[in-house]
Amino acid sequence: MQGQIVQINLSDGGVPKQSVPSAQVETSGLVGDRQRNLKHHGGPDRAVCLWSAEIIQMLQEEGHPIAPGTAGENITVAGAGLDWQQLIPGVQLKLGNSVLLEITDYAQPCRTIAHYFKLRRYGRISQKRYPGMSRLYTKVLSTGSVSVGDKLTVLNHM
């Protein structure tokens, strides 16, 4: 399975995260990105958050005022060859030439992003209620830089 990075998102805490053309990925996450609530976000097993541009588009078609970066994901990816439901904890992903990530968990939606959902129904991206719709948390196995347009390759399927 392959895809492509379509947006890289950073913030000094909170959402929406702003689009940047490239970023350095360290074991702690993207350089220049910060989370306000470290109890639920960030840390080595939640260093980078990924999400699907196709899911964002589907949510927009349902009437949700969401866009890349508004749900707090660091990297938005797209690709007809990506089956988001098969991206589960334990799967490893290569971004660009050097960054290696491993999916560790599903990101739980919280009320901070509620205004990006019709009728504030942010549970629409809950993995428990809507499998395959969630953002994905990853840990960094190999650092490096990523840029918009870089390839994403799924290295193993569980």
C-alpha positions in Angstrom: 0.0 0.0 0.0 1.3 3.5 -0.9 0.1 7.0 -0.5 1.5 10.5 -0.5 1.9 13.3 2.1 -0.6 16.0 1.1 -0.2 18.3 4.1 2.1 18.8 7.1 0.6 20.5 10.1 2.2 22.2 13.1 1.1 24.4 16.0 2.4 26.0 19.2 -0.5 24.2 20.9 -4.1 23.6 20.0 -6.0 23.5 16.7 -6.1 24.2 13.9 -2.5 23.2 13.1 -1.0 25.3 10.3 0.2 23.9 7.0 4.0 23.9 6.4 5.8 22.6 3.3 8.3 20.4 5.2 9.3 19.4 8.8 12.0 17.6 10.7 10.7 14.5 12.4 12.4 13.6 15.7 11.6 10.9 18.2 9.5 13.4 20.2 7.5 14.4 17.1 7.7 17.2 14.5 10.1 20.0 15.3 8.0 23.2 15.9 4.9 21.3 17.0 3.6 21.4 20.6 0.6 19.9 22.4 -1.2 21.8 25.2 -2.5 18.6 26.9 0.4 16.2 27.4 -1.9 13.8 29.3 -3.7 12.9 26.1 -1.4 14.0 23.3 2.3 13.8 22.5 5.0 11.6 24.1 7.1 8.9 22.5 4.1 6.6 21.6 2.0 9.5 20.3 4.8 11.5 18.7 3.2 11.9 15.2 -0.5 11.9 14.4 -1.6 10.9 10.9 -4.9 11.1 9.1 -6.5 10.5 5.8 -7.4 13.2 3.3 -10.0 10.9 1.9 -11.7 10.6 5.3 -11.6 14.4 5.7 -13.2 14.8 2.3 -15.9 12.2 3.1 -16.7 14.2 6.4 -16.9 17.4 4.4 -19.4 15.8 2.1 -21.5 14.9 5.2 -21.5 18.6 6.0 -18.8 18.8 8.6 -16.7 22.0 8.5 -13.4 20.1 8.8 -10.2 20.6 6.9 -6.7 19.2 7.1 -5.0 20.2 10.3 -8.2 21.1 12.1 -8.4 17.8 14.0 -4.9 18.1 15.2 -3.1 15.7 12.9 0.5 16.4 12.0 0.5 14.7 8.6 -2.4 14.4 6.2 -2.0 11.6 3.7 -3.8 10.5 0.6 -3.8 7.7 -1.9 -6.1 5.3 -3.6 -3.7 2.5 -2.6 -4.2 3.2 1.1 -6.8 1.2 3.0 -7.1 3.2 6.2 -8.9 0.3 7.9 -5.9 -1.9 7.5 -3.6 0.7 9.2 -3.7 -0.7 12.7 -1.3 -0.7 15.7 1.9 -2.5 14.9 1.9 -1.5 11.2 5.1 0.3 10.1 5.1 3.2 7.6 8.0 4.8 5.7 7.6 8.5 4.9 9.9 10.0 2.3 13.5 8.6 2.2 14.2 8.2 5.9 11.3 8.5 8.4 10.1 5.3 9.8 6.9 5.3 12.0 5.0 2.5 13.8 1.3 2.9 14.5 0.7 2.6 18.2 -2.9 3.6 18.8 -6.0 5.4 17.6 -6.4 9.0 18.6 -9.4 9.6 20.7 -11.5 12.6 19.6 -12.1 15.3 22.2 -14.3 18.4 22.5 -11.4 20.7 21.5 -12.2 19.8 17.9 -16.0 19.8 18.3 -16.6 23.0 16.3 -15.2 21.3 13.2 -18.1 18.9 13.2 -21.7 19.4 12.3 -23.8 19.6 15.5 -20.4 19.3 17.4 -20.5 15.5 16.8 -16.8 15.0 17.1 -17.4 11.3 18.1 -17.8 10.8 14.3 -14.1 10.0 14.2 -14.1 7.6 17.2 -12.4 4.3 16.3 -14.8 2.4 18.7 -18.0 3.9 17.1 -16.8 4.3 13.5 -13.9 1.8 12.8 -11.5 3.1 10.2 -12.3 6.8 10.6 -9.8 7.6 13.4 -6.6 9.5 13.3 -3.6 7.3 14.0 -0.9 7.9 16.6 2.6 6.7 15.8 6.0 6.4 17.4 9.2 7.4 15.5 11.6 4.5 14.8 13.8 6.5 12.4 14.1 10.3 12.2 14.5 12.6 9.2 12.7 15.2 7.2 9.4 15.0 5.4 7.9 17.3 2.7 4.5 17.6 1.1 4.6 15.3 -1.9 6.7 12.6 -0.3 5.7 9.0 -0.7 4.2 7.0 2.2 4.8 3.3 2.0 3.2 0.7 4.2 6.0 -1.8 5.1 4.0 -4.5 6.8 0.4 -5.6 7.0 -0.9 -7.2 10.2 
